[in-house]
């Protein structure tokens, strides 16, 4: 297993996500979509890997756009 650390650029919270070495290799190749590689990850965890933004900050930043506010 590979631990991947991501620090949210907004709140500086550190998230550590675990994936297999195979998943890590496939992501680094860039030939497939993240949702096709990390099928066992939640959409929020995949977004954290893509943008670095944690789920809480995502909700705060985009609240108006998603009708959450």
C-alpha positions in Angstrom: 0.0 0.0 0.0 1.0 3.6 -0.7 0.1 6.5 1.6 -0.5 9.7 -0.3 -0.5 12.9 1.8 -2.5 15.9 0.6 -2.6 19.3 2.3 -5.7 21.4 1.7 -4.5 24.8 0.3 -7.4 26.5 2.0 -7.4 25.2 5.6 -4.0 23.4 5.6 -5.6 20.2 6.9 -3.6 17.2 6.0 -5.3 14.1 4.5 -3.6 10.8 4.1 -5.2 8.5 1.5 -4.1 4.9 1.0 -4.0 3.2 -2.4 -2.3 0.1 -3.9 0.9 0.4 -5.8 -0.9 -0.6 -9.0 -3.4 2.3 -8.5 -0.6 4.7 -8.0 1.2 3.5 -11.1 -2.0 3.8 -13.2 -2.6 7.4 -11.9 0.9 8.4 -12.7 0.5 7.1 -16.3 -2.4 9.4 -16.8 -4.1 7.1 -19.3 -7.3 6.5 -17.4 -9.8 8.7 -15.5 -9.3 8.7 -11.7 -12.8 7.3 -11.1 -11.9 4.3 -13.2 -8.7 3.7 -11.2 -9.9 4.5 -7.7 -13.3 2.8 -7.8 -13.2 2.1 -4.1 -12.6 5.8 -3.2 -15.5 8.2 -2.5 -15.9 11.1 -4.9 -14.8 13.4 -2.1 -11.5 11.5 -1.7 -10.9 11.5 -5.4 -11.5 15.3 -5.5 -9.1 15.8 -2.6 -6.4 14.0 -4.7 -7.2 16.0 -7.8 -7.5 19.5 -6.3 -6.1 19.2 -2.8 -9.2 20.8 -1.4 -10.7 18.9 1.5 -14.5 18.1 1.5 -15.3 20.7 4.2 -13.6 23.5 2.4 -15.1 22.4 -0.9 -18.6 22.7 0.6 -17.7 26.2 2.0 -16.1 27.5 -1.2 -18.8 26.2 -3.6 -21.8 26.5 -1.3 -23.5 29.1 -3.5 -23.0 27.2 -6.7 -24.3 23.9 -5.4 -27.3 25.5 -3.6 -26.0 24.5 -0.2 -26.0 28.0 1.3 
